[in-house]
Amino acid sequence: MAKIATKRLDTDQGIVRFEFANGEVLEVNVAQLPESIRRQALLHGVSQKVGDAYAGAESAEEALEAARSVVERLMAGEWRTIRQGSGKPRSTMLAEALSRLTGRDVAECQERIAALDDAAVKALRKHPQIQAELAKIRAERLAAKAEAGADSAPDLAELL
């Protein structure tokens, strides 16, 4: 499917530009929005930024760590993250999926993912092969949990 539109941010001018595949362009000058709408947009943006940080988390602890990291960076005046290979990977599951598909080592995949910007990671997560592999990994983990908890869980027949 062809891309319908692209978004471009001009942070210096405070303009969001939407360029549609049919050639039409729509611009939003944030300074021209009513104060109440600017505040809502600000809150929405922070919510999305922090939420995106833990989208691939595999546990509440990992999600909290990722969210805290983003909030700390925002409070320090940093919007974009430039990650080095030494930083905690965004998602071990994403790296595992990439490793399975490319045959590369998981650690190498984690390093490559850590070097990507947010848009590139988002595009990677949307790739059909990655999505399919992530679904397989989730299914495997759920099956393992079911197997491990089968002895302590009530019998399904009793629940019905």
C-alpha positions as CSV (number, residue, x, y, z in Angstrom):
1,M,0.0,0.0,0.0
2,A,1.4,3.4,-1.0
3,K,2.0,6.0,1.7
4,I,-1.0,8.3,1.9
5,A,0.7,11.2,3.7
6,T,3.9,12.3,5.4
7,K,4.3,14.6,8.4
8,R,7.1,17.1,8.8
9,L,7.8,19.1,11.9
10,D,9.4,22.6,11.7
11,T,10.2,23.0,15.4
12,D,11.8,26.4,14.8
13,Q,8.7,27.8,13.2
14,G,6.2,25.8,15.3
15,I,4.6,24.3,12.2
16,V,3.4,20.7,11.5
17,R,3.2,20.1,7.7
18,F,1.1,17.2,6.3
19,E,2.0,16.4,2.7
20,F,-0.6,14.1,1.0
21,A,0.0,11.7,-1.9
22,N,-2.3,13.7,-4.1
23,G,0.0,16.8,-3.8
24,E,-2.2,18.7,-1.3
25,V,-0.5,20.2,1.8
26,L,-2.0,21.1,5.1
27,E,-0.1,23.1,7.7
28,V,-0.9,23.7,11.3
29,N,0.9,26.7,13.0
30,V,0.8,25.8,16.7
31,A,1.0,29.5,17.7
32,Q,-2.4,30.1,16.0
33,L,-4.2,27.4,18.0
34,P,-6.3,28.5,21.0
35,E,-4.4,28.1,24.3
36,S,-6.7,25.3,25.5
37,I,-6.0,23.3,22.3
38,R,-2.2,23.9,22.6
39,R,-2.3,22.6,26.2
40,Q,-4.3,19.5,25.1
41,A,-1.9,18.9,22.2
42,L,1.1,19.2,24.6
43,L,-0.4,16.7,27.0
44,H,-1.2,14.3,24.2
45,G,2.3,14.6,22.8
46,V,3.9,13.8,26.2
47,S,1.4,10.9,26.7
48,Q,2.4,9.5,23.3
49,K,6.1,10.0,23.8
50,V,6.2,8.2,27.1
51,G,3.7,5.6,26.0
52,D,5.8,4.8,22.9
53,A,8.8,4.2,25.2
54,Y,7.2,1.2,26.8
55,A,5.2,-0.1,23.8
56,G,7.4,-3.1,23.4
57,A,8.0,-3.8,27.0
58,E,7.7,-7.4,28.2
59,S,7.0,-6.6,31.9
60,A,5.7,-3.9,34.1
61,E,9.3,-3.3,35.4
62,E,10.7,-2.9,31.9
63,A,7.8,-0.6,31.0
64,L,8.3,1.6,34.1
65,E,12.1,1.8,33.4
66,A,11.5,2.9,29.8
67,A,8.9,5.5,30.8
68,R,11.1,6.9,33.6
69,S,14.0,7.1,31.2
70,V,12.0,9.2,28.7
71,V,10.6,11.4,31.4
72,E,14.1,12.1,32.8
73,R,15.3,13.0,29.3
74,L,12.4,15.3,28.7
75,M,13.0,17.0,32.0
76,A,16.6,17.4,31.0
77,G,15.5,19.1,27.8
78,E,16.2,16.2,25.5
79,W,13.5,15.1,23.0
80,R,15.4,12.7,20.8
81,T,17.5,9.9,22.2
82,I,20.9,9.1,20.7
83,R,21.6,5.6,22.0
84,Q,24.9,3.9,22.1
85,G,25.3,0.1,22.1
86,S,25.9,0.2,25.8
87,G,22.4,1.4,26.6
88,K,19.5,-0.9,27.5
89,P,17.8,-2.1,24.3
90,R,14.3,-0.8,23.5
91,S,12.9,-4.2,23.3
92,T,14.6,-7.6,23.7
93,M,11.7,-9.1,21.9
94,L,12.1,-6.9,18.9
95,A,15.8,-7.8,18.8
96,E,15.0,-11.5,19.1
97,A,12.5,-11.2,16.2
98,L,15.1,-9.4,14.1
99,S,17.7,-12.0,15.0
100,R,15.5,-14.9,14.0
101,L,14.7,-13.3,10.6
102,T,18.3,-12.2,9.7
103,G,20.3,-14.9,11.4
104,R,22.3,-12.3,13.2
105,D,23.2,-12.5,16.9
106,V,20.6,-11.0,19.3
107,A,23.2,-8.7,20.9
108,E,24.1,-7.3,17.4
109,C,20.4,-6.7,16.7
110,Q,20.0,-4.9,20.0
111,E,22.9,-2.6,19.1
112,R,21.5,-1.9,15.7
113,I,18.0,-1.2,17.1
114,A,19.5,1.1,19.8
115,A,21.2,3.2,17.1
116,L,17.9,3.8,15.3
117,D,15.7,6.9,15.9
118,D,12.1,6.5,17.0
119,A,10.7,6.7,13.5
120,A,13.0,3.9,12.2
121,V,12.1,1.6,15.1
122,K,8.4,2.3,14.5
123,A,8.8,1.4,10.9
124,L,10.7,-1.7,11.8
125,R,7.9,-2.8,14.2
126,K,5.4,-2.3,11.4
127,H,7.2,-4.5,8.9
128,P,5.0,-7.6,8.2
129,Q,7.8,-10.1,8.8
130,I,8.7,-8.5,12.1
131,Q,5.0,-8.4,13.2
132,A,4.6,-12.1,12.3
133,E,7.8,-13.1,14.2
134,L,6.8,-11.0,17.2
135,A,3.4,-12.8,17.2
136,K,5.2,-16.2,17.1
137,I,7.5,-15.1,20.0
138,R,4.4,-13.9,22.1
139,A,2.6,-17.2,21.4
140,E,5.7,-19.2,22.4
141,R,6.0,-17.2,25.7
142,L,2.3,-17.6,26.4
143,A,2.5,-21.4,25.8
144,A,5.5,-21.6,28.1
145,K,3.6,-19.7,30.8
146,A,0.6,-22.0,30.3
147,E,2.8,-25.0,30.6
148,A,4.6,-23.7,33.7
149,G,1.4,-22.7,35.4
150,A,-0.6,-25.8,34.4
151,D,0.0,-27.5,37.7
152,S,-1.1,-24.6,39.9
153,A,-3.9,-23.3,37.8
154,P,-7.5,-24.6,38.2
155,D,-8.7,-27.1,35.8
156,L,-10.4,-25.4,32.8
157,A,-13.4,-27.7,33.1
158,E,-13.9,-26.4,36.7
159,L,-14.0,-22.8,35.4
160,L,-16.8,-23.4,32.9
